[in-house]
Amino acid sequence: MAKRPLILVTNDDGITAPGIRTLITVMRNIGDVVVVAPDSPQSAMGHAITVNSTLYLEKVNIDGKQPEYSCSGTPADCVKLAVREILERKPDICVSGINHGSNSSINVIYSGTMSAALEAGIEGIPAIGFSLLDYNWNANFEHCKPFVETITRQVLEHGLSDGVVLNVNLPNLKQSDIKGIKICRQARANWVEEFDKRTNPMGRDYYWLAGKFVNLDGGEDTDEWALDHGYVSVVPVQFDLTAHHAIQNLNTWKLND
């Protein structure tokens, strides 16, 4: 009998979030699960790590079916601690999510969900970040399950290229209305931000971040197009941020004269 894969599960919404509880349920069908996740929501933390304060890990029992650890740090901290302090061997895969809300296009930069997956990729672990386009804490994740399982099994079977992890976003539709899974590129889009400036009773100004998301990309091969048209989007992303296409031009500059 083939050995069951070891699966590290994490997220950025916190260890009790409905999204990660759904992800754990799916992963138990596939392999042996270990959970290391933040003890509180860490959304939009990006790839932050804890360097100026202490980190705490607490073994918890939420549903009693797999080892789980609650971490005081960020999603990236969770992966680092899992690899260095908890797991006896490198996991066969790391899955992060299911995030409450989109991580498509530019959102991948800010995402704690994807930063956990990228941290796993840095460690040489195949990794996937899963997100549902529903920010509601009580979102229904049932329709996500078959797509999450299919993609995870395919990564376990085929592996991923070195330095590549998958950013998977699922539309907030009934399963019967989802047309399939599309491999995409990241759309060129951004947030047009505004700050709501207010003054507290002590006379000190403070700000609330607001704004709107603007898709500047008309391509039909992007994650935004796929999601708008009822598909699950899968974007391969990498942690090597080198703009390789710019190197040749930069080498024409007179930098050493």
Disulfide bonds with the S-S distance in Angstrom:
none
